[in-house]
Amino acid sequence: MKDIKSKIEGYLDGVEGLYVFGWAWDPENPNKRLEVVVYVDGEPVAEGVADQYREDLEKSWNWGWEIWI
């Protein structure tokens, strides 16, 4: 069986109350908007899509995301 490793990269930039935000991207498919799932205590509580333009991410091809939980 072939070992498959994800190339997806991302980061949780911050949490403000019930608002979480960060960035994510797939370096093998940089134009793809990725689904982001937020987990609390191992349980999924919210989801969204990394599809937001952010000036600070412009040169890195990363897509920002913001999710209310």
mmCIF file of the N, C-alpha and C atoms, coordinates in Angstrom:
data_MODEL
# 
_entry.id   MODEL 
# 
loop_
_atom_site.group_PDB 
_atom_site.id 
_atom_site.type_symbol 
_atom_site.label_atom_id 
_atom_site.label_alt_id 
_atom_site.label_comp_id 
_atom_site.label_asym_id 
_atom_site.label_entity_id 
_atom_site.label_seq_id 
_atom_site.pdbx_PDB_ins_code 
_atom_site.Cartn_x 
_atom_site.Cartn_y 
_atom_site.Cartn_z 
_atom_site.occupancy 
_atom_site.B_iso_or_equiv 
_atom_site.pdbx_formal_charge 
_atom_site.auth_seq_id 
_atom_site.auth_comp_id 
_atom_site.auth_asym_id 
_atom_site.auth_atom_id 
_atom_site.pdbx_PDB_model_num 
ATOM 1   N N  . MET A 1 1  ? 0.841   -1.177 0.000  1.00 0.00 ? 1  MET A N  1 
ATOM 2   C CA . MET A 1 1  ? 0.000   0.000  0.000  1.00 0.00 ? 1  MET A CA 1 
ATOM 3   C C  . MET A 1 1  ? 0.887   1.241  0.000  1.00 0.00 ? 1  MET A C  1 
ATOM 4   N N  . LYS A 1 2  ? 0.569   2.195  -0.850 1.00 0.00 ? 2  LYS A N  1 
ATOM 5   C CA . LYS A 1 2  ? 1.364   3.405  -0.980 1.00 0.00 ? 2  LYS A CA 1 
ATOM 6   C C  . LYS A 1 2  ? 1.052   4.375  0.160  1.00 0.00 ? 2  LYS A C  1 
ATOM 7   N N  . ASP A 1 3  ? 2.090   4.980  0.740  1.00 0.00 ? 3  ASP A N  1 
ATOM 8   C CA . ASP A 1 3  ? 1.935   5.971  1.798  1.00 0.00 ? 3  ASP A CA 1 
ATOM 9   C C  . ASP A 1 3  ? 1.618   7.322  1.152  1.00 0.00 ? 3  ASP A C  1 
ATOM 10  N N  . ILE A 1 4  ? 0.441   7.857  1.444  1.00 0.00 ? 4  ILE A N  1 
ATOM 11  C CA . ILE A 1 4  ? 0.022   9.132  0.868  1.00 0.00 ? 4  ILE A CA 1 
ATOM 12  C C  . ILE A 1 4  ? 0.111   10.195 1.955  1.00 0.00 ? 4  ILE A C  1 
ATOM 13  N N  . LYS A 1 5  ? 0.870   11.255 1.680  1.00 0.00 ? 5  LYS A N  1 
ATOM 14  C CA . LYS A 1 5  ? 1.000   12.350 2.630  1.00 0.00 ? 5  LYS A CA 1 
ATOM 15  C C  . LYS A 1 5  ? 0.395   13.606 2.036  1.00 0.00 ? 5  LYS A C  1 
ATOM 16  N N  . SER A 1 6  ? -0.336  14.319 2.837  1.00 0.00 ? 6  SER A N  1 
ATOM 17  C CA . SER A 1 6  ? -0.970  15.547 2.403  1.00 0.00 ? 6  SER A CA 1 
ATOM 18  C C  . SER A 1 6  ? 0.072   16.651 2.257  1.00 0.00 ? 6  SER A C  1 
ATOM 19  N N  . LYS A 1 7  ? -0.058  17.419 1.224  1.00 0.00 ? 7  LYS A N  1 
ATOM 20  C CA . LYS A 1 7  ? 0.808   18.572 1.010  1.00 0.00 ? 7  LYS A CA 1 
ATOM 21  C C  . LYS A 1 7  ? 0.110   19.860 1.442  1.00 0.00 ? 7  LYS A C  1 
ATOM 22  N N  . ILE A 1 8  ? -1.120  19.755 1.921  1.00 0.00 ? 8  ILE A N  1 
ATOM 23  C CA . ILE A 1 8  ? -1.888  20.929 2.314  1.00 0.00 ? 8  ILE A CA 1 
ATOM 24  C C  . ILE A 1 8  ? -1.224  21.598 3.508  1.00 0.00 ? 8  ILE A C  1 
ATOM 25  N N  . GLU A 1 9  ? -1.153  22.934 3.433  1.00 0.00 ? 9  GLU A N  1 
ATOM 26  C CA . GLU A 1 9  ? -0.562  23.723 4.502  1.00 0.00 ? 9  GLU A CA 1 
ATOM 27  C C  . GLU A 1 9  ? -1.585  24.729 4.999  1.00 0.00 ? 9  GLU A C  1 
ATOM 28  N N  . GLY A 1 10 ? -1.492  25.091 6.261  1.00 0.00 ? 10 GLY A N  1 
ATOM 29  C CA . GLY A 1 10 ? -2.414  26.078 6.799  1.00 0.00 ? 10 GLY A CA 1 
ATOM 30  C C  . GLY A 1 10 ? -1.995  26.523 8.174  1.00 0.00 ? 10 GLY A C  1 
ATOM 31  N N  . TYR A 1 11 ? -2.699  27.540 8.671  1.00 0.00 ? 11 TYR A N  1 
ATOM 32  C CA . TYR A 1 11 ? -2.351  28.090 9.967  1.00 0.00 ? 11 TYR A CA 1 
ATOM 33  C C  . TYR A 1 11 ? -3.573  28.762 10.573 1.00 0.00 ? 11 TYR A C  1 
ATOM 34  N N  . LEU A 1 12 ? -3.754  28.567 11.865 1.00 0.00 ? 12 LEU A N  1 
ATOM 35  C CA . LEU A 1 12 ? -4.764  29.283 12.625 1.00 0.00 ? 12 LEU A CA 1 
ATOM 36  C C  . LEU A 1 12 ? -4.123  30.569 13.122 1.00 0.00 ? 12 LEU A C  1 
ATOM 37  N N  . ASP A 1 13 ? -4.508  31.699 12.525 1.00 0.00 ? 13 ASP A N  1 
ATOM 38  C CA . ASP A 1 13 ? -3.903  32.978 12.890 1.00 0.00 ? 13 ASP A CA 1 
ATOM 39  C C  . ASP A 1 13 ? -4.407  33.501 14.226 1.00 0.00 ? 13 ASP A C  1 
ATOM 40  N N  . GLY A 1 14 ? -5.660  33.228 14.547 1.00 0.00 ? 14 GLY A N  1 
ATOM 41  C CA . GLY A 1 14 ? -6.155  33.761 15.804 1.00 0.00 ? 14 GLY A CA 1 
ATOM 42  C C  . GLY A 1 14 ? -7.578  33.352 16.122 1.00 0.00 ? 14 GLY A C  1 
ATOM 43  N N  . VAL A 1 15 ? -7.957  33.636 17.365 1.00 0.00 ? 15 VAL A N  1 
ATOM 44  C CA . VAL A 1 15 ? -9.304  33.394 17.868 1.00 0.00 ? 15 VAL A CA 1 
ATOM 45  C C  . VAL A 1 15 ? -9.721  34.656 18.614 1.00 0.00 ? 15 VAL A C  1 
ATOM 46  N N  . GLU A 1 16 ? -10.878 35.180 18.253 1.00 0.00 ? 16 GLU A N  1 
ATOM 47  C CA . GLU A 1 16 ? -11.428 36.342 18.944 1.00 0.00 ? 16 GLU A CA 1 
ATOM 48  C C  . GLU A 1 16 ? -12.871 36.010 19.304 1.00 0.00 ? 16 GLU A C  1 
ATOM 49  N N  . GLY A 1 17 ? -13.095 35.629 20.556 1.00 0.00 ? 17 GLY A N  1 
ATOM 50  C CA . GLY A 1 17 ? -14.438 35.201 20.963 1.00 0.00 ? 17 GLY A CA 1 
ATOM 51  C C  . GLY A 1 17 ? -14.813 33.939 20.228 1.00 0.00 ? 17 GLY A C  1 
ATOM 52  N N  . LEU A 1 18 ? -15.884 34.008 19.463 1.00 0.00 ? 18 LEU A N  1 
ATOM 53  C CA . LEU A 1 18 ? -16.341 32.852 18.684 1.00 0.00 ? 18 LEU A CA 1 
ATOM 54  C C  . LEU A 1 18 ? -15.937 32.963 17.213 1.00 0.00 ? 18 LEU A C  1 
ATOM 55  N N  . TYR A 1 19 ? -14.960 33.779 16.928 1.00 0.00 ? 19 TYR A N  1 
ATOM 56  C CA . TYR A 1 19 ? -14.483 34.037 15.574 1.00 0.00 ? 19 TYR A CA 1 
ATOM 57  C C  . TYR A 1 19 ? -13.068 33.483 15.451 1.00 0.00 ? 19 TYR A C  1 
ATOM 58  N N  . VAL A 1 20 ? -12.841 32.614 14.480 1.00 0.00 ? 20 VAL A N  1 
ATOM 59  C CA . VAL A 1 20 ? -11.514 32.059 14.229 1.00 0.00 ? 20 VAL A CA 1 
ATOM 60  C C  . VAL A 1 20 ? -11.109 32.395 12.798 1.00 0.00 ? 20 VAL A C  1 
ATOM 61  N N  . PHE A 1 21 ? -9.807  32.575 12.580 1.00 0.00 ? 21 PHE A N  1 
ATOM 62  C CA . PHE A 1 21 ? -9.357  32.942 11.240 1.00 0.00 ? 21 PHE A CA 1 
ATOM 63  C C  . PHE A 1 21 ? -7.944  32.437 11.007 1.00 0.00 ? 21 PHE A C  1 
ATOM 64  N N  . GLY A 1 22 ? -7.624  32.229 9.729  1.00 0.00 ? 22 GLY A N  1 
ATOM 65  C CA . GLY A 1 22 ? -6.307  31.733 9.358  1.00 0.00 ? 22 GLY A CA 1 
ATOM 66  C C  . GLY A 1 22 ? -6.161  31.657 7.853  1.00 0.00 ? 22 GLY A C  1 
ATOM 67  N N  . TRP A 1 23 ? -5.314  30.750 7.397  1.00 0.00 ? 23 TRP A N  1 
ATOM 68  C CA . TRP A 1 23 ? -5.098  30.565 5.963  1.00 0.00 ? 23 TRP A CA 1 
ATOM 69  C C  . TRP A 1 23 ? -4.834  29.099 5.672  1.00 0.00 ? 23 TRP A C  1 
ATOM 70  N N  . ALA A 1 24 ? -5.029  28.715 4.421  1.00 0.00 ? 24 ALA A N  1 
ATOM 71  C CA . ALA A 1 24 ? -4.761  27.344 3.981  1.00 0.00 ? 24 ALA A CA 1 
ATOM 72  C C  . ALA A 1 24 ? -4.523  27.344 2.477  1.00 0.00 ? 24 ALA A C  1 
ATOM 73  N N  . TRP A 1 25 ? -3.738  26.355 2.027  1.00 0.00 ? 25 TRP A N  1 
ATOM 74  C CA . TRP A 1 25 ? -3.533  26.194 0.581  1.00 0.00 ? 25 TRP A CA 1 
ATOM 75  C C  . TRP A 1 25 ? -2.968  24.832 0.282  1.00 0.00 ? 25 TRP A C  1 
ATOM 76  N N  . ASP A 1 26 ? -3.110  24.431 -0.965 1.00 0.00 ? 26 ASP A N  1 
ATOM 77  C CA . ASP A 1 26 ? -2.549  23.182 -1.470 1.00 0.00 ? 26 ASP A CA 1 
ATOM 78  C C  . ASP A 1 26 ? -1.476  23.566 -2.483 1.00 0.00 ? 26 ASP A C  1 
ATOM 79  N N  . PRO A 1 27 ? -0.184  23.409 -2.156 1.00 0.00 ? 27 PRO A N  1 
ATOM 80  C CA . PRO A 1 27 ? 0.866   23.839 -3.073 1.00 0.00 ? 27 PRO A CA 1 
ATOM 81  C C  . PRO A 1 27 ? 0.858   23.099 -4.409 1.00 0.00 ? 27 PRO A C  1 
ATOM 82  N N  . GLU A 1 28 ? 0.234   21.935 -4.461 1.00 0.00 ? 28 GLU A N  1 
ATOM 83  C CA . GLU A 1 28 ? 0.141   21.211 -5.732 1.00 0.00 ? 28 GLU A CA 1 
ATOM 84  C C  . GLU A 1 28 ? -1.026  21.708 -6.580 1.00 0.00 ? 28 GLU A C  1 
ATOM 85  N N  . ASN A 1 29 ? -1.929  22.484 -5.992 1.00 0.00 ? 29 ASN A N  1 
ATOM 86  C CA . ASN A 1 29 ? -3.077  23.044 -6.693 1.00 0.00 ? 29 ASN A CA 1 
ATOM 87  C C  . ASN A 1 29 ? -3.402  24.397 -6.045 1.00 0.00 ? 29 ASN A C  1 
ATOM 88  N N  . PRO A 1 30 ? -2.556  25.409 -6.240 1.00 0.00 ? 30 PRO A N  1 
ATOM 89  C CA . PRO A 1 30 ? -2.666  26.669 -5.502 1.00 0.00 ? 30 PRO A CA 1 
ATOM 90  C C  . PRO A 1 30 ? -3.947  27.464 -5.741 1.00 0.00 ? 30 PRO A C  1 
ATOM 91  N N  . ASN A 1 31 ? -4.660  27.235 -6.829 1.00 0.00 ? 31 ASN A N  1 
ATOM 92  C CA . ASN A 1 31 ? -5.907  27.964 -7.087 1.00 0.00 ? 31 ASN A CA 1 
ATOM 93  C C  . ASN A 1 31 ? -7.119  27.318 -6.427 1.00 0.00 ? 31 ASN A C  1 
ATOM 94  N N  . LYS A 1 32 ? -6.944  26.134 -5.870 1.00 0.00 ? 32 LYS A N  1 
ATOM 95  C CA . LYS A 1 32 ? -8.064  25.415 -5.251 1.00 0.00 ? 32 LYS A CA 1 
ATOM 96  C C  . LYS A 1 32 ? -8.416  26.031 -3.910 1.00 0.00 ? 32 LYS A C  1 
ATOM 97  N N  . ARG A 1 33 ? -9.703  26.275 -3.711 1.00 0.00 ? 33 ARG A N  1 
ATOM 98  C CA . ARG A 1 33 ? -10.203 26.742 -2.417 1.00 0.00 ? 33 ARG A CA 1 
ATOM 99  C C  . ARG A 1 33 ? -10.469 25.512 -1.567 1.00 0.00 ? 33 ARG A C  1 
ATOM 100 N N  . LEU A 1 34 ? -9.921  25.490 -0.367 1.00 0.00 ? 34 LEU A N  1 
ATOM 101 C CA . LEU A 1 34 ? -9.997  24.314 0.488  1.00 0.00 ? 34 LEU A CA 1 
ATOM 102 C C  . LEU A 1 34 ? -11.074 24.444 1.555  1.00 0.00 ? 34 LEU A C  1 
ATOM 103 N N  . GLU A 1 35 ? -11.701 23.324 1.881  1.00 0.00 ? 35 GLU A N  1 
ATOM 104 C CA . GLU A 1 35 ? -12.643 23.273 2.993  1.00 0.00 ? 35 GLU A CA 1 
ATOM 105 C C  . GLU A 1 35 ? -11.841 23.289 4.298  1.00 0.00 ? 35 GLU A C  1 
ATOM 106 N N  . VAL A 1 36 ? -12.319 24.078 5.259  1.00 0.00 ? 36 VAL A N  1 
ATOM 107 C CA . VAL A 1 36 ? -11.696 24.164 6.573  1.00 0.00 ? 36 VAL A CA 1 
ATOM 108 C C  . VAL A 1 36 ? -12.729 23.732 7.606  1.00 0.00 ? 36 VAL A C  1 
ATOM 109 N N  . VAL A 1 37 ? -12.338 22.829 8.493  1.00 0.00 ? 37 VAL A N  1 
ATOM 110 C CA . VAL A 1 37 ? -13.226 22.364 9.554  1.00 0.00 ? 37 VAL A CA 1 
ATOM 111 C C  . VAL A 1 37 ? -12.598 22.732 10.894 1.00 0.00 ? 37 VAL A C  1 
ATOM 112 N N  . VAL A 1 38 ? -13.391 23.345 11.765 1.00 0.00 ? 38 VAL A N  1 
ATOM 113 C CA . VAL A 1 38 ? -12.933 23.736 13.095 1.00 0.00 ? 38 VAL A CA 1 
ATOM 114 C C  . VAL A 1 38 ? -13.387 22.677 14.091 1.00 0.00 ? 38 VAL A C  1 
ATOM 115 N N  . TYR A 1 39 ? -12.442 22.184 14.883 1.00 0.00 ? 39 TYR A N  1 
ATOM 116 C CA . TYR A 1 39 ? -12.725 21.176 15.904 1.00 0.00 ? 39 TYR A CA 1 
ATOM 117 C C  . TYR A 1 39 ? -12.518 21.780 17.289 1.00 0.00 ? 39 TYR A C  1 
ATOM 118 N N  . VAL A 1 40 ? -13.406 21.432 18.209 1.00 0.00 ? 40 VAL A N  1 
ATOM 119 C CA . VAL A 1 40 ? -13.262 21.793 19.617 1.00 0.00 ? 40 VAL A CA 1 
ATOM 120 C C  . VAL A 1 40 ? -13.397 20.507 20.414 1.00 0.00 ? 40 VAL A C  1 
ATOM 121 N N  . ASP A 1 41 ? -12.386 20.204 21.203 1.00 0.00 ? 41 ASP A N  1 
ATOM 122 C CA . ASP A 1 41 ? -12.361 18.959 21.983 1.00 0.00 ? 41 ASP A CA 1 
ATOM 123 C C  . ASP A 1 41 ? -12.587 17.727 21.104 1.00 0.00 ? 41 ASP A C  1 
ATOM 124 N N  . GLY A 1 42 ? -12.006 17.753 19.903 1.00 0.00 ? 42 GLY A N  1 
ATOM 125 C CA . GLY A 1 42 ? -12.077 16.611 19.003 1.00 0.00 ? 42 GLY A CA 1 
ATOM 126 C C  . GLY A 1 42 ? -13.371 16.488 18.221 1.00 0.00 ? 42 GLY A C  1 
ATOM 127 N N  . GLU A 1 43 ? -14.282 17.432 18.384 1.00 0.00 ? 43 GLU A N  1 
ATOM 128 C CA . GLU A 1 43 ? -15.569 17.394 17.679 1.00 0.00 ? 43 GLU A CA 1 
ATOM 129 C C  . GLU A 1 43 ? -15.658 18.545 16.677 1.00 0.00 ? 43 GLU A C  1 
ATOM 130 N N  . PRO A 1 44 ? -16.132 18.270 15.446 1.00 0.00 ? 44 PRO A N  1 
ATOM 131 C CA . PRO A 1 44 ? -16.294 19.361 14.482 1.00 0.00 ? 44 PRO A CA 1 
ATOM 132 C C  . PRO A 1 44 ? -17.439 20.281 14.921 1.00 0.00 ? 44 PRO A C  1 
ATOM 133 N N  . VAL A 1 45 ? -17.178 21.589 14.931 1.00 0.00 ? 45 VAL A N  1 
ATOM 134 C CA . VAL A 1 45 ? -18.195 22.543 15.375 1.00 0.00 ? 45 VAL A CA 1 
ATOM 135 C C  . VAL A 1 45 ? -18.569 23.574 14.309 1.00 0.00 ? 45 VAL A C  1 
ATOM 136 N N  . ALA A 1 46 ? -17.730 23.739 13.291 1.00 0.00 ? 46 ALA A N  1 
ATOM 137 C CA . ALA A 1 46 ? -18.016 24.701 12.228 1.00 0.00 ? 46 ALA A CA 1 
ATOM 138 C C  . ALA A 1 46 ? -17.136 24.393 11.030 1.00 0.00 ? 46 ALA A C  1 
ATOM 139 N N  . GLU A 1 47 ? -17.570 24.888 9.882  1.00 0.00 ? 47 GLU A N  1 
ATOM 140 C CA . GLU A 1 47 ? -16.757 24.707 8.681  1.00 0.00 ? 47 GLU A CA 1 
ATOM 141 C C  . GLU A 1 47 ? -16.925 25.900 7.763  1.00 0.00 ? 47 GLU A C  1 
ATOM 142 N N  . GLY A 1 48 ? -15.961 26.042 6.880  1.00 0.00 ? 48 GLY A N  1 
ATOM 143 C CA . GLY A 1 48 ? -15.976 27.123 5.907  1.00 0.00 ? 48 GLY A CA 1 
ATOM 144 C C  . GLY A 1 48 ? -15.012 26.801 4.788  1.00 0.00 ? 48 GLY A C  1 
ATOM 145 N N  . VAL A 1 49 ? -14.725 27.793 3.965  1.00 0.00 ? 49 VAL A N  1 
ATOM 146 C CA . VAL A 1 49 ? -13.846 27.604 2.815  1.00 0.00 ? 49 VAL A CA 1 
ATOM 147 C C  . VAL A 1 49 ? -12.742 28.653 2.855  1.00 0.00 ? 49 VAL A C  1 
ATOM 148 N N  . ALA A 1 50 ? -11.521 28.221 2.615  1.00 0.00 ? 50 ALA A N  1 
ATOM 149 C CA . ALA A 1 50 ? -10.386 29.146 2.499  1.00 0.00 ? 50 ALA A CA 1 
ATOM 150 C C  . ALA A 1 50 ? -10.439 29.735 1.091  1.00 0.00 ? 50 ALA A C  1 
ATOM 151 N N  . ASP A 1 51 ? -11.127 30.861 0.975  1.00 0.00 ? 51 ASP A N  1 
ATOM 152 C CA . ASP A 1 51 ? -11.340 31.459 -0.343 1.00 0.00 ? 51 ASP A CA 1 
ATOM 153 C C  . ASP A 1 51 ? -11.242 32.982 -0.317 1.00 0.00 ? 51 ASP A C  1 
ATOM 154 N N  . GLN A 1 52 ? -10.686 33.537 0.747  1.00 0.00 ? 52 GLN A N  1 
ATOM 155 C CA . GLN A 1 52 ? -10.654 34.984 0.891  1.00 0.00 ? 52 GLN A CA 1 
ATOM 156 C C  . GLN A 1 52 ? -9.290  35.553 0.548  1.00 0.00 ? 52 GLN A C  1 
ATOM 157 N N  . TYR A 1 53 ? -9.332  36.586 -0.256 1.00 0.00 ? 53 TYR A N  1 
ATOM 158 C CA . TYR A 1 53 ? -8.097  37.301 -0.576 1.00 0.00 ? 53 TYR A CA 1 
ATOM 159 C C  . TYR A 1 53 ? -7.634  38.058 0.653  1.00 0.00 ? 53 TYR A C  1 
ATOM 160 N N  . ARG A 1 54 ? -6.343  37.967 0.938  1.00 0.00 ? 54 ARG A N  1 
ATOM 161 C CA . ARG A 1 54 ? -5.719  38.771 1.992  1.00 0.00 ? 54 ARG A CA 1 
ATOM 162 C C  . ARG A 1 54 ? -4.421  39.338 1.435  1.00 0.00 ? 54 ARG A C  1 
ATOM 163 N N  . GLU A 1 55 ? -4.265  40.635 1.548  1.00 0.00 ? 55 GLU A N  1 
ATOM 164 C CA . GLU A 1 55 ? -3.084  41.296 0.998  1.00 0.00 ? 55 GLU A CA 1 
ATOM 165 C C  . GLU A 1 55 ? -1.790  40.710 1.559  1.00 0.00 ? 55 GLU A C  1 
ATOM 166 N N  . ASP A 1 56 ? -1.800  40.343 2.842  1.00 0.00 ? 56 ASP A N  1 
ATOM 167 C CA . ASP A 1 56 ? -0.585  39.800 3.447  1.00 0.00 ? 56 ASP A CA 1 
ATOM 168 C C  . ASP A 1 56 ? -0.220  38.416 2.921  1.00 0.00 ? 56 ASP A C  1 
ATOM 169 N N  . LEU A 1 57 ? -1.144  37.769 2.215  1.00 0.00 ? 57 LEU A N  1 
ATOM 170 C CA . LEU A 1 57 ? -0.894  36.435 1.657  1.00 0.00 ? 57 LEU A CA 1 
ATOM 171 C C  . LEU A 1 57 ? -0.694  36.451 0.148  1.00 0.00 ? 57 LEU A C  1 
ATOM 172 N N  . GLU A 1 58 ? -0.764  37.620 -0.455 1.00 0.00 ? 58 GLU A N  1 
ATOM 173 C CA . GLU A 1 58 ? -0.764  37.755 -1.909 1.00 0.00 ? 58 GLU A CA 1 
ATOM 174 C C  . GLU A 1 58 ? 0.404   37.045 -2.599 1.00 0.00 ? 58 GLU A C  1 
ATOM 175 N N  . LYS A 1 59 ? 1.595   37.164 -2.082 1.00 0.00 ? 59 LYS A N  1 
ATOM 176 C CA . LYS A 1 59 ? 2.769   36.588 -2.745 1.00 0.00 ? 59 LYS A CA 1 
ATOM 177 C C  . LYS A 1 59 ? 2.966   35.110 -2.441 1.00 0.00 ? 59 LYS A C  1 
ATOM 178 N N  . SER A 1 60 ? 2.203   34.572 -1.511 1.00 0.00 ? 60 SER A N  1 
ATOM 179 C CA . SER A 1 60 ? 2.391   33.171 -1.123 1.00 0.00 ? 60 SER A CA 1 
ATOM 180 C C  . SER A 1 60 ? 1.332   32.231 -1.688 1.00 0.00 ? 60 SER A C  1 
ATOM 181 N N  . TRP A 1 61 ? 0.336   32.739 -2.403 1.00 0.00 ? 61 TRP A N  1 
ATOM 182 C CA . TRP A 1 61 ? -0.743  31.944 -2.975 1.00 0.00 ? 61 TRP A CA 1 
ATOM 183 C C  . TRP A 1 61 ? -1.702  31.378 -1.936 1.00 0.00 ? 61 TRP A C  1 
ATOM 184 N N  . ASN A 1 62 ? -1.532  31.715 -0.670 1.00 0.00 ? 62 ASN A N  1 
ATOM 185 C CA . ASN A 1 62 ? -2.417  31.188 0.362  1.00 0.00 ? 62 ASN A CA 1 
ATOM 186 C C  . ASN A 1 62 ? -3.766  31.900 0.321  1.00 0.00 ? 62 ASN A C  1 
ATOM 187 N N  . TRP A 1 63 ? -4.793  31.210 0.784  1.00 0.00 ? 63 TRP A N  1 
ATOM 188 C CA . TRP A 1 63 ? -6.140  31.756 0.849  1.00 0.00 ? 63 TRP A CA 1 
ATOM 189 C C  . TRP A 1 63 ? -6.570  31.869 2.296  1.00 0.00 ? 63 TRP A C  1 
ATOM 190 N N  . GLY A 1 64 ? -7.111  33.035 2.661  1.00 0.00 ? 64 GLY A N  1 
ATOM 191 C CA . GLY A 1 64 ? -7.562  33.245 4.023  1.00 0.00 ? 64 GLY A CA 1 
ATOM 192 C C  . GLY A 1 64 ? -8.936  32.639 4.254  1.00 0.00 ? 64 GLY A C  1 
ATOM 193 N N  . TRP A 1 65 ? -9.234  32.428 5.523  1.00 0.00 ? 65 TRP A N  1 
ATOM 194 C CA . TRP A 1 65 ? -10.568 31.955 5.915  1.00 0.00 ? 65 TRP A CA 1 
ATOM 195 C C  . TRP A 1 65 ? -10.964 32.601 7.235  1.00 0.00 ? 65 TRP A C  1 
ATOM 196 N N  . GLU A 1 66 ? -12.266 32.776 7.420  1.00 0.00 ? 66 GLU A N  1 
ATOM 197 C CA . GLU A 1 66 ? -12.860 33.303 8.647  1.00 0.00 ? 66 GLU A CA 1 
ATOM 198 C C  . GLU A 1 66 ? -14.095 32.472 8.932  1.00 0.00 ? 66 GLU A C  1 
ATOM 199 N N  . ILE A 1 67 ? -14.228 32.009 10.170 1.00 0.00 ? 67 ILE A N  1 
ATOM 200 C CA . ILE A 1 67 ? -15.350 31.150 10.522 1.00 0.00 ? 67 ILE A CA 1 
ATOM 201 C C  . ILE A 1 67 ? -15.871 31.554 11.898 1.00 0.00 ? 67 ILE A C  1 
ATOM 202 N N  . TRP A 1 68 ? -17.179 31.713 12.004 1.00 0.00 ? 68 TRP A N  1 
ATOM 203 C CA . TRP A 1 68 ? -17.838 31.918 13.298 1.00 0.00 ? 68 TRP A CA 1 
ATOM 204 C C  . TRP A 1 68 ? -18.214 30.552 13.847 1.00 0.00 ? 68 TRP A C  1 
ATOM 205 N N  . ILE A 1 69 ? -17.914 30.325 15.105 1.00 0.00 ? 69 ILE A N  1 
ATOM 206 C CA . ILE A 1 69 ? -18.283 29.028 15.713 1.00 0.00 ? 69 ILE A CA 1 
ATOM 207 C C  . ILE A 1 69 ? -19.326 29.225 16.808 1.00 0.00 ? 69 ILE A C  1 
# 
